[in-house]
Amino acid sequence: LKSPHDTFGDSIRYFVEDRASHSRMLRDAGVRVPRIEVYDTGTLIHEFVEGNEIGAVLETATPEERESLLRQKEAIIRKCEERGLIFMDNHDGNFIVSDGGEVTLIDLDFIPRR
């Protein structure tokens, strides 16, 4: 019988390993995700991504910029689905736009395996 501490520790290890796996999988597929800075059995730290939430950028974007940003966001979601991942937290705060107009997915906590 495991103690509650062991069960919690197992949950944290699974969570960290799962998110690191998703990050590698998506990066390999060409999805911009934060680079992993620290990864061990209980810790996962991603780089800070400079930019603004996609919703704020869309408010002032030209029609061409808007189309490009929305295409990038759709491509990210499609690539997740193509790899057996379902993006469950599709809100503007999880997509950061760099000054160069590139979209980065920053929240991998809500991407469970199908």
C-alpha positions as CSV (number, residue, x, y, z in Angstrom):
1,L,0.0,0.0,0.0
2,K,1.4,3.4,-1.0
3,S,1.3,6.3,1.3
4,P,-0.5,9.5,0.1
5,H,3.0,11.1,-0.3
6,D,4.1,8.4,-2.7
7,T,0.9,8.7,-4.7
8,F,1.3,12.4,-5.0
9,G,4.9,12.1,-6.0
10,D,3.9,9.6,-8.7
11,S,1.3,12.0,-10.0
12,I,3.8,14.8,-10.2
13,R,6.3,12.6,-12.0
14,Y,3.7,11.5,-14.5
15,F,2.5,15.1,-15.0
16,V,6.1,16.4,-15.7
17,E,7.0,13.4,-17.9
18,D,3.8,13.8,-19.9
19,R,4.2,17.6,-20.5
20,A,7.9,17.1,-21.5
21,S,6.9,14.4,-23.9
22,H,4.2,16.7,-25.4
23,S,6.6,19.5,-25.7
24,R,9.2,17.4,-27.6
25,M,6.5,15.9,-29.8
26,L,5.1,19.3,-30.8
27,R,8.5,20.9,-31.3
28,D,9.5,18.0,-33.6
29,A,6.3,18.7,-35.6
30,G,7.2,22.3,-36.1
31,V,5.0,23.8,-33.4
32,R,6.5,26.7,-31.6
33,V,6.4,25.8,-27.9
34,P,8.6,27.2,-25.0
35,R,12.0,25.5,-24.8
36,I,12.4,23.3,-21.7
37,E,15.0,24.9,-19.3
38,V,14.9,22.4,-16.4
39,Y,13.5,18.9,-16.5
40,D,13.9,16.2,-13.9
41,T,11.5,13.8,-12.2
42,G,9.6,16.5,-10.4
43,T,10.3,19.7,-12.1
44,L,9.6,21.2,-15.5
45,I,10.5,24.8,-16.2
46,H,9.9,26.4,-19.6
47,E,11.6,29.5,-21.0
48,F,9.7,32.7,-20.8
49,V,8.1,33.7,-24.2
50,E,8.1,37.4,-25.1
51,G,5.1,38.7,-26.8
52,N,1.4,39.4,-26.4
53,E,-1.7,37.3,-26.3
54,I,-3.1,36.6,-29.7
55,G,-6.5,38.2,-28.9
56,A,-4.8,41.6,-28.1
57,V,-2.8,41.4,-31.3
58,L,-5.8,40.5,-33.4
59,E,-7.6,43.6,-32.2
60,T,-5.1,45.9,-34.0
61,A,-3.9,43.6,-36.8
62,T,-4.3,44.4,-40.4
63,P,-6.5,42.0,-42.4
64,E,-3.3,40.2,-43.7
65,E,-1.7,40.0,-40.3
66,R,-5.0,38.7,-38.8
67,E,-5.3,36.0,-41.5
68,S,-1.6,34.9,-40.9
69,L,-2.1,34.7,-37.1
70,L,-5.4,32.7,-37.4
71,R,-3.8,30.3,-39.9
72,Q,-0.9,29.8,-37.5
73,K,-3.2,29.1,-34.6
74,E,-5.3,26.7,-36.6
75,A,-2.1,24.9,-37.8
76,I,-1.0,24.5,-34.2
77,I,-4.3,22.9,-33.2
78,R,-4.3,20.7,-36.3
79,K,-0.7,19.4,-35.5
80,C,-1.8,18.6,-32.0
81,E,-4.7,16.5,-33.3
82,E,-2.6,14.8,-35.9
83,R,-0.3,13.6,-33.1
84,G,-3.1,12.2,-31.0
85,L,-3.4,15.2,-28.7
86,I,-6.5,17.2,-28.0
87,F,-6.1,20.8,-27.1
88,M,-8.6,21.4,-24.3
89,D,-7.8,24.9,-23.3
90,N,-8.2,26.9,-26.6
91,H,-8.2,30.5,-25.3
92,D,-6.2,33.5,-26.4
93,G,-4.0,33.5,-23.3
94,N,-2.4,30.2,-24.4
95,F,-1.1,31.7,-27.7
96,I,1.6,34.3,-27.6
97,V,2.5,36.4,-30.7
98,S,6.1,37.5,-31.0
99,D,7.1,40.9,-32.4
100,G,7.9,39.0,-35.6
101,G,4.4,37.7,-35.9
102,E,5.1,34.1,-34.9
103,V,2.6,32.3,-32.7
104,T,3.8,30.2,-29.8
105,L,1.6,27.7,-27.8
106,I,2.6,28.2,-24.2
107,D,0.2,26.1,-22.1
108,L,0.6,22.3,-22.5
109,D,-1.2,21.4,-19.3
110,F,-4.5,20.8,-21.1
111,I,-3.2,18.5,-23.9
112,P,-4.1,15.0,-22.8
113,R,-3.3,12.0,-25.0
114,R,-6.3,10.5,-26.9
